[in-house]
Amino acid sequence: MPMNKLQFQRGLSMAEFLEQYGSEEGCETALTLWRWPQGFACPLCGGPSSSSFRRGSRRLWQCARCRHQSSVTSGTVFESTKLPLTSWFLAMHLLTQSKNNVSALELGRHLGVTYKTAWLLKHKVMEVMRLREDSRQLNGRVEIDDAYLGGERFGGKPGRGSENKIPFVAAVQTSADGQPVLACFAPIPFTKEALEKFAAKSLVLPLTLVSDGLGCFKAATAGAVHERIVTGGGKASVKLPQFSAVNTVLSNLKTALSGTYHAFDFAKYAHRYLAEAQYRFNRRFDLRSILRRLLCAAAQTPPCPACAIRAAEACA
Ligand SMILES: [Zn+2]
């Protein structure tokens, strides 16, 4: 799809969003269908029959077999939330429809909640995105390059090996005419071991790997055709047509991330910020369905408690 069609495609308008998900009841009904697409199944015993009733604002289902009571949010990423579902849905709408990233601070203002609440909500949504993208695999012609997150904010030296930067690998699958199609961003060091692991997980044959020949990329080439482009690094490589897709993607990523996040968050939660960017990038052609797909995934994602969210490593 040409760039202009991508930019001018119709998304889900705020009016349409509010019509579908503007009420707690509307959100609950939608979530129930995504949580139990085959009809109710007791989270404890799997029993298919239930009676349902309301307690406060939430509907509860009582299993006819074991009498266990559950709500549509229990056992999902929404579990034990104090926020109404309308806030979750609105957060996910804003996080998927905005052109650039929405910070926790901005999200908090939109939702009328504290920064702390918005931060946790955003990270839980990003974790859903990360889990969805975890099995992403690229093939065909793939441009691969190394990059850094957050370096400039620390006043670090430019280039590879600088202090206080989070290294990551960007791999971009292109179409026959060199347009970026899909991307993988992995917060890994540029070592042979890490790249071998990345390649085994995220790259599949047939594969033509285009890299700048940084020694450790050789590790990622078993069975693949390797187009080694020697660039000498720095600004020169930005202009090479062989890297046009990965450079465009990296440049857009930088624009989207710069100024949105705190440097501390970059360092600790790079895996999640990169996954969010990857999730949005890989679904950019269909802005109208991205929210529904994310909500559907969230309804199937197990709880991710705050302590796991705050752990530096991935919480899976
Ligand atoms: Zn049961």
Boltz pocket constraint, residues with backbone or C-beta under 6 A from the ligand:
constraints:
  - pocket:
      binder: B
      contacts: [[A, 42], [A, 43], [A, 44], [A, 45], [A, 46], [A, 47], [A, 63], [A, 64], [A, 65], [A, 66], [A, 67], [A, 68]]
      max_distance: 6.0
